[in-house]
Amino acid sequence: PVSARCLPPARRRRLILGASLRALATTTALVVLFYALPLDRRSNAWAVTQLVLGLAVVAGIVMWQVREIVRAEFPHIRAIQALSMAVPFYILTFAAAYFLIAGSAPTNFAQPLSRTDALYFTVTVLSTVGFGDITPKSEIARVVVDVVGRRVGDLVSESARLAGNGAPVPIFVKVAPDLTES
């Protein structure tokens, strides 16, 4: 592998611009699909099935991308492209699951969720900010949000750290746990 820093500035800019444009195109296509796909089959079982299938696709994307990074002439640039595909797909998979769960029963969340609300909720859960304006109310919603959403996010972050040089990889922002709750 060659470091992009060793390249002439013009070639380095072209590589970075190309990677950035591919990342933007990938993210845009995934968001358009999220809003365009018919997510009208709303049941808890379908939401969990969709989530499991989505996570299997994310795992496949990550395995394929790791292999491509190892083989790449410029691995750092390829890693950026890999993250630009895997992270939005991961986030949108959870947003779709939350949207389906919210639509399957009005008691699953504190309020009905639009696709945009589900996407917003996903980002607040994965960043562990949790503003509290949207909260899971049913057992299935709590399981998907807490056990799957946060724990799988931790697993992805830890896997990325271990795959690298062992240094922490800030894929998701971590905050101190709330010690006031027992």
C-alpha positions as CSV (number, residue, x, y, z in Angstrom):
1,P,0.0,0.0,0.0
2,V,1.0,3.5,-0.8
3,S,0.3,6.5,1.4
4,A,-1.7,9.2,-0.3
5,R,0.6,11.7,1.3
6,C,3.4,10.5,-1.0
7,L,1.4,11.5,-4.1
8,P,1.6,14.8,-5.9
9,P,-1.0,17.3,-4.5
10,A,-3.1,17.3,-7.6
11,R,-3.5,13.4,-7.7
12,R,-4.1,13.4,-3.9
13,R,-6.9,16.0,-4.3
14,R,-8.4,13.9,-7.2
15,L,-8.4,10.8,-5.1
16,I,-10.0,12.5,-2.1
17,L,-12.5,14.3,-4.3
18,G,-13.5,11.0,-6.0
19,A,-13.8,9.3,-2.6
20,S,-15.9,12.1,-1.2
21,L,-18.2,12.2,-4.3
22,R,-18.7,8.4,-4.1
23,A,-19.5,8.8,-0.3
24,L,-22.0,11.5,-1.0
25,A,-23.6,9.5,-3.9
26,T,-23.9,6.4,-1.7
27,T,-25.4,8.2,1.2
28,T,-27.8,10.1,-1.1
29,A,-28.9,6.9,-2.8
30,L,-29.5,5.1,0.5
31,V,-31.5,8.0,2.0
32,V,-33.6,8.2,-1.2
33,L,-34.2,4.4,-1.0
34,F,-35.2,4.8,2.7
35,Y,-37.9,7.3,1.8
36,A,-39.0,5.6,-1.4
37,L,-39.2,2.0,-0.3
38,P,-42.7,0.8,0.6
39,L,-42.5,0.2,4.3
40,D,-46.2,-0.4,4.7
41,R,-46.1,-4.0,6.1
42,R,-46.0,-3.0,9.7
43,S,-45.8,-5.6,12.4
44,N,-43.3,-6.3,15.1
45,A,-42.3,-9.6,13.5
46,W,-41.7,-8.0,10.1
47,A,-39.7,-5.2,11.8
48,V,-37.5,-7.6,13.6
49,T,-37.1,-9.7,10.4
50,Q,-36.2,-6.6,8.4
51,L,-33.7,-5.6,11.1
52,V,-32.0,-9.0,11.1
53,L,-31.8,-9.0,7.3
54,G,-30.5,-5.4,7.3
55,L,-27.8,-6.2,9.9
56,A,-26.8,-9.3,7.8
57,V,-26.3,-7.0,4.8
58,V,-24.3,-4.6,6.9
59,A,-22.1,-7.5,8.1
60,G,-21.6,-8.6,4.5
61,I,-20.8,-5.0,3.4
62,V,-18.2,-4.7,6.2
63,M,-16.6,-8.1,5.4
64,W,-16.4,-7.1,1.7
65,Q,-15.1,-3.7,2.5
66,V,-12.4,-5.0,4.8
67,R,-11.2,-7.3,2.1
68,E,-11.1,-4.3,-0.3
69,I,-9.2,-2.1,2.1
70,V,-6.5,-4.8,2.6
71,R,-6.1,-5.0,-1.2
72,A,-6.4,-1.3,-1.9
73,E,-3.5,0.7,-3.3
74,F,-4.6,3.5,-0.9
75,P,-6.2,1.8,2.1
76,H,-7.0,5.0,4.1
77,I,-9.1,6.3,1.2
78,R,-10.8,3.0,0.7
79,A,-11.6,2.8,4.4
80,I,-13.4,6.2,4.2
81,Q,-15.4,4.9,1.3
82,A,-16.2,1.7,3.3
83,L,-17.5,3.7,6.2
84,S,-19.5,6.0,3.9
85,M,-21.4,2.9,2.8
86,A,-21.7,0.8,6.0
87,V,-22.6,3.5,8.5
88,P,-25.5,5.1,6.6
89,F,-26.8,1.6,5.7
90,Y,-26.6,0.7,9.4
91,I,-28.4,3.9,10.5
92,L,-31.1,3.6,7.9
93,T,-31.7,-0.1,8.8
94,F,-32.5,0.8,12.3
95,A,-34.6,3.8,11.2
96,A,-36.7,1.5,9.0
97,A,-37.1,-0.9,11.9
98,Y,-38.2,1.8,14.3
99,F,-40.6,3.2,11.7
100,L,-42.1,-0.3,11.2
101,I,-42.3,-1.0,15.0
102,A,-44.0,2.4,15.6
103,G,-46.5,1.8,12.9
104,S,-47.4,-1.7,14.1
105,A,-49.0,-0.4,17.3
106,P,-49.5,3.1,18.6
107,T,-48.3,2.0,22.0
108,N,-44.8,1.0,20.9
109,F,-43.5,4.6,21.1
110,A,-44.5,7.7,23.0
111,Q,-45.8,9.2,19.7
112,P,-46.3,8.1,16.1
113,L,-43.1,8.2,14.0
114,S,-42.7,9.4,10.5
115,R,-39.7,8.2,8.5
116,T,-37.9,11.4,9.4
117,D,-38.8,11.0,13.1
118,A,-37.5,7.4,13.0
119,L,-34.2,8.6,11.4
120,Y,-33.9,11.3,14.0
121,F,-34.6,8.8,16.8
122,T,-32.0,6.4,15.4
123,V,-29.3,9.1,15.3
124,T,-30.1,10.2,18.9
125,V,-30.0,6.5,20.1
126,L,-26.7,5.7,18.3
127,S,-25.0,8.8,19.5
128,T,-26.4,8.1,23.0
129,V,-27.7,11.6,23.3
130,G,-31.3,10.5,23.8
131,F,-33.2,13.8,24.1
132,G,-36.2,12.0,25.6
133,D,-38.7,13.5,23.1
134,I,-39.3,10.1,21.5
135,T,-39.2,7.1,23.8
136,P,-39.9,3.4,23.3
137,K,-42.9,2.3,25.3
138,S,-43.5,-1.4,24.4
139,E,-41.3,-4.3,25.3
140,I,-40.3,-5.0,21.6
141,A,-39.5,-1.3,21.0
142,R,-37.3,-1.2,24.2
143,V,-35.5,-4.4,23.2
144,V,-34.7,-3.2,19.7
145,V,-33.6,0.2,20.9
146,D,-31.5,-0.8,23.9
147,V,-30.2,-4.3,23.3
148,V,-29.9,-4.2,19.6
149,G,-29.4,-0.5,18.8
150,R,-26.9,0.4,21.4
151,R,-25.1,-2.9,21.9
152,V,-24.6,-3.6,18.2
153,G,-23.3,0.0,17.8
154,D,-20.8,-0.7,20.6
155,L,-19.9,-4.0,18.8
156,V,-19.3,-2.3,15.5
157,S,-17.2,0.4,17.2
158,E,-15.1,-2.1,19.1
159,S,-14.6,-4.3,15.9
160,A,-13.4,-1.2,14.0
161,R,-11.0,-0.5,16.8
162,L,-9.6,-4.0,16.9
163,A,-9.4,-4.1,13.1
164,G,-7.3,-1.0,13.2
165,N,-4.2,-0.4,15.2
166,G,-6.0,-0.8,18.5
167,A,-6.6,2.9,19.0
168,P,-10.2,3.9,19.8
169,V,-12.3,4.6,16.7
170,P,-15.0,7.2,17.3
171,I,-17.7,5.8,15.2
172,F,-20.4,6.6,17.7
173,V,-20.0,9.2,20.5
174,K,-19.9,7.8,24.0
175,V,-21.1,9.6,27.0
176,A,-20.9,8.8,30.7
177,P,-23.8,6.6,31.9
178,D,-26.5,8.1,33.9
179,L,-25.6,7.0,37.4
180,T,-28.8,8.5,39.0
181,E,-30.9,5.5,37.8
182,S,-30.6,2.2,39.7
